[in-house]
Amino acid sequence: MTRVPIPVDCTDGFNEAYYARPEMLLDPGARQACSAWSFVDEQVRDRFAADLRGDLDSGAWDARFGALRQLPFYEGSLVAVRSVSA
């Protein structure tokens, strides 16, 4: 397994691609592009968006996670798995 760094301008549309751009997750289309959101109740999606909007507007998100906006790459859960025959 090899960790795959996610660039700040990644356009693939999975959750970690927005590590430095949480505002993107306020767009229902951006959330819909990530299959994990299909398992989440509409009420939960609405609450998430409202909470995120509030945290962004108040500065709470940046106070807690703002350093992520400065990272050119993020090493999260994305990995490449390769099998080599013996």
C-alpha positions in Angstrom: 0.0 0.0 0.0 1.1 3.5 -0.8 -0.4 6.7 0.6 -1.7 8.9 -2.2 -1.4 12.7 -1.4 -4.5 14.6 -2.3 -3.7 18.0 -3.9 -5.4 21.1 -2.7 -7.1 21.6 -6.1 -8.3 18.0 -6.5 -11.5 17.9 -8.5 -12.4 14.2 -8.1 -15.3 15.0 -5.8 -14.7 12.7 -2.8 -14.9 14.1 0.7 -11.2 14.5 1.4 -10.7 16.4 -1.8 -12.3 19.3 -0.1 -10.0 19.3 2.9 -9.0 22.9 2.2 -12.3 24.0 0.7 -15.0 23.0 3.0 -17.3 25.5 1.4 -17.7 23.0 -1.5 -19.5 20.6 0.8 -22.3 23.2 1.1 -23.1 22.4 -2.5 -25.6 19.5 -2.7 -24.1 18.5 -6.0 -20.7 18.2 -4.5 -22.0 16.0 -1.7 -24.0 14.0 -4.2 -20.9 13.3 -6.2 -19.5 11.3 -3.2 -21.3 8.0 -2.9 -21.0 8.0 0.9 -23.6 10.8 1.1 -26.2 8.5 -0.4 -26.3 6.5 2.8 -27.1 9.6 4.9 -30.6 10.7 5.7 -31.8 14.0 4.1 -32.4 15.5 7.6 -28.8 14.6 8.6 -27.5 16.2 5.3 -29.5 19.3 6.0 -28.2 19.5 9.6 -24.6 19.0 8.4 -24.9 21.8 5.8 -26.5 24.1 8.4 -23.8 23.3 11.0 -21.0 23.7 8.5 -22.4 27.0 7.2 -22.6 28.3 10.8 -19.0 27.2 11.6 -17.7 28.8 8.4 -19.7 32.1 9.0 -18.5 32.3 12.6 -14.9 31.4 11.9 -15.1 28.3 14.1 -14.1 26.0 11.2 -11.0 28.1 10.4 -10.1 28.4 14.1 -10.1 24.6 14.4 -9.1 23.4 10.9 -7.8 26.5 9.1 -4.3 25.2 8.8 -5.6 22.7 6.3 -6.2 25.6 3.9 -2.4 26.1 3.7 -1.5 22.5 2.8 -0.6 21.9 -0.8 -1.3 18.2 -0.3 -3.2 16.2 2.3 -2.4 12.6 3.2 -5.7 11.1 4.4 -7.3 7.7 3.9 -6.5 7.5 0.1 -4.1 4.7 -0.7 -3.1 2.8 -3.7 -3.0 -1.0 -3.3 -0.8 -3.0 -5.5 -0.4 -6.8 -5.6 2.8 -8.3 -6.7 2.8 -11.9 -7.7 5.4 -14.1 -5.9 
